Amino acid sequence: MATAAPRSESEHAGQSEKVRAYGCENRCIVAIGASAGGVDALKRLVRDISPDIPAALLIVQHVGLTSYLGDILGRAANMPVANAASGTKVKNGHIFVAPPGAHLLLHDDHMLLRRGPRENLARPAIDPLFRSAACSFGGSVIGVVLTGSLSDGTAGLRAIKICGGVSVVQDPDDAAVPDMPLSALQNVEVDHCVALSEMAGLLRRLASELAGPTPEIPPVIRLEAAIAAQEHSTMEQTERQLGIPSTFVCPECHGPLWEIEDGPITRYRCHTGHAFGADVLMQAQADDAEQALWSLLRAHQQRAELAKRTAQREAARERHSLASQMATRAAEHEADAKLIEEIIHRRRP
């Protein structure tokens, strides 16, 4: 099976010819990303899209270990819907859905599923699909960011734009959760920002237009696409190309993070390839801190209870001095536990 290794300059020179060979002179790839609130948004979108759209639609929705998204969208859409499978060629008028636990990637005219490192705490994640689509189809790609929290999709949408594609974002005022559309609008020169009710018609029109030119694909975009495709087992040979060492550690594997300046976006990757937007990294750090606080609270509560019971046993044996010491310790641990509880309650939304 072909892999998603970065292409050389000579391979890039033939990219336009390859795209034409796939029957793709128009914008034939629509890559769609969604997160929180995305199921309802995707149902509405696929219901409205005309089955004669001259493009393949590839969808990444953040999902858990089990997902019935393909079945749900299949009941709503007016065209065939299938869970993506490695080696399957993309087809116009078809919808392909990323399954749980794997990144959905494009390599030339077919799809790849890879259990590469999670990005923005998700697998499937949106950025890997967008980058791989940009690498293989360049100016023939339409990237779409729908409702969702945090910023997955922003870096990938920027990659699509850099590689000659078109960017479409759901109007934040129309989104159930506006964070992802807002992030895209703040960091990418978005071509179209529309409400969901207008998006199907817009995508049909854009897909019917001739694709724009594909510039030379930046090596860093190819490199990050290759990491998602598990073409690099470690970051040892790639970290210098991506960024500079930071003082932060990966919340997934606790290895060092490299800081990547991607235009207006600051991102992070670790040795094993886990990737984060700055906002996602801060959220992960906050989750780690809260987990540590709960563990610390439990430890102080248990120490207080143990000291109380020891004080009671020593008092029963009439060893009052030791009983008094244990009672004092119990009070100290209870005071510490109360302080930690107050910190936890202040952190709640």
Salt bridges, closest charged atoms under 4 A:
GLU17 OE2 - ARG20 NH2 3.38
ASP48 OD1 - ARG47 NE 3.17
ASP52 OD1 - ARG204 NE 3.10
ASP108 OD1 - ARG7 NH2 2.33
ASP108 OD2 - HIS107 NE2 3.55
ASP109 OD2 - LYS89 NZ 3.61
ASP109 OD1 - HIS110 ND1 3.45
GLU119 OE1 - ARG131 NH1 3.18
GLU119 OE2 - ARG269 NH2 2.84
ASP152 OD2 - HIS62 NE2 2.66
ASP191 OD1 - LYS161 NZ 2.92
GLU209 OE1 - ARG27 NH1 2.57
GLU209 OE2 - ARG205 NH1 3.17
GLU224 OE1 - ARG131 NE 3.81
GLU224 OE1 - ARG267 NH2 2.67
GLU224 OE2 - ARG269 NE 2.68
GLU239 OE1 - HIS271 ND1 3.42
GLU252 OE2 - ARG118 NE 2.89
ASP262 OD1 - ARG158 NE 2.64
ASP262 OD2 - ARG267 NE 3.34
GLU305 OE2 - ARG309 NE 2.96
GLU314 OE2 - ARG317 NH1 3.51
GLU314 OE1 - ARG319 NE 2.74
GLU334 OE2 - LYS308 NZ 2.51
ASP336 OD2 - HIS300 ND1 3.89
